[in-house]
Amino acid sequence: MNRQQRILLWLACSAIFFEAFDVSIVNLALPLIAADLHVSLASAQWIQTVYLLSFGGFLLLGGRLCDHYGSRIIFMRGMLLFDVASAFGFCSVHMEWLLPARVGQGIGAALAMPAGISLLSRHFAAEQQRMAFGIFGAFAAIGFAGGLALGGLIASLLNWHWIFGINVPVIGIALFFGHRFIPADTRPSGNRPNGWMAAWLTLTLLVLSGGVHEAAHLKWAVLPWFSSALLSGIILLRVDRRRRRPFFGSGVYSSSGSWRGLSAFTLLGASFLPFVFTCTLALQVCLGRSVLSTGLLLFPYSIGSALVSRYLLPWLYRRMSPLGVALLCMGCLLIGDGLLAMGIGRQQGGYFWGALLLVNSVAIAIGYPAFTVLSLTGVAPDRQGIAAGIQSTLYTVGSGLGLSLISLVLGMRSGAGTAALLGCCVVVGVLALAALVILALKPKKAYICTPK
């Protein structure tokens, strides 16, 4: 890996780091924000909701724009929008100011994320991509844990405005290096995205994202949301396939094998983040840890995932295929979930440390790159952006669905008691097992997207 590739990797990792970092750090600071802005906690929850909606709604459009305008320009504009929106959030003194800032952050992240994946797939050779995607995925875990660890300190020692303010100089540095070191794009041959198809797709994903993130509150009333999004998506795909210049292009969603692989990727998101959420609750309930100490405890395991990506993952790839590594990932997640359940039942810390080691340090570090390689292998260069957008969207939707299921279990049990936490472990285990079965049913070649 040469100097320019190392800088490209760092820049791509910054996109996924800040996306995960902002989700966890804002969630931790919501009570302080609500008190300072004199709003209820339920109203303050919209600060998180509008971010997740805009992020999930614009991911696919961000990927498609990469294919037309190039990964460099979309990455730079996405990071710039995120930086400006963070500065606006830092200066906000009313909810009416903070909500648009969060929307801007969500859209900026939705542009930068698939562009970062596309940069890695276009500028790294196949052998290098595996390690690069491993480090890229590890930074999601580091960002999430970093937000938990630093959120309480920043909000308590300074004030909640600084959870947005710390983004500004760091992303500014990333923009400077991006301007200097990201190679200029050769304009792809793809046609400009059709405006009304882009609007239709974004609206469909906004409805789907809204249903996913409000499922725990809406319960059965969420079914019309999902039905509307599903019907709209089916009609959109049928219309798009008949167009002379389709929005998605050929060779991206036409392979049933690739969609089965992406289904397993969706279930990875649906099981990993709910596992982390359940583990953080269990550490507080079963072991009496505070929110701050829980975040500090998670952080070393996330650093461990970066070390696994750097040293263990290349060793695994010399001995196993990407499909084999993906199967190993889900196996580690299943065993880790079992250890977590034992820790909850027996109230013993050793089981928790083993679960975190297997899942936070190993499973996500080896799984995210393996699933990414399976999803992007064989995709034509001018379709890398939309393929990355599809992958990121499905992972995000899966994460939201998994967290909604966890919230439903906790709601049915009236709080985070031992029985409710064990129920959450069952949900995570079922989702991880489903991914394992999907991966085991098809041979390796079925997970390769072959362009027409």
Buried (B, 14 or more C-beta within 10 A) or exposed (E): EEEEBEBBBBBBBBBBBBBBBBBBBBBBBBEBBBEBBEBEEEEBBBBBBBBBBBBBBBBBBBBBBBBBBBBBBBBBBBBBBBBBBBBBBBEBEEBEEBBBBBBBBBBBBBBBBBBBBBBBBBBBEEEBBBBBBBBBBBBBBBBBBBBBBBBBEBBEEEBBBBBBBBBBEBBEEBBEBBEEBBEEBEEBEBEEBBEEBBEBBBBBBBBBBBBBBBBBBBEEEBEEBBEBBBEBBEEBBEEBEEEEEBBBBEBBBBBEBBBBBBBBBBBBBBBBBBBBBBBBBBBBBBBEBEBBBBBBBBBBBBBBBBEBBBEBBBEBBEEBBBBBBBBBBBBBBBBBBBBBBBBBBEBEBEBBBBBBBBBBBBBBBBBBBBBBBBBBBBBBBBBBBBBBBBBBBBBBBBBBBBBBBBBBBBEEBEEBEBEBBBBBBEBBBBBBBBBBEBBEEBEBEBBBBBBE
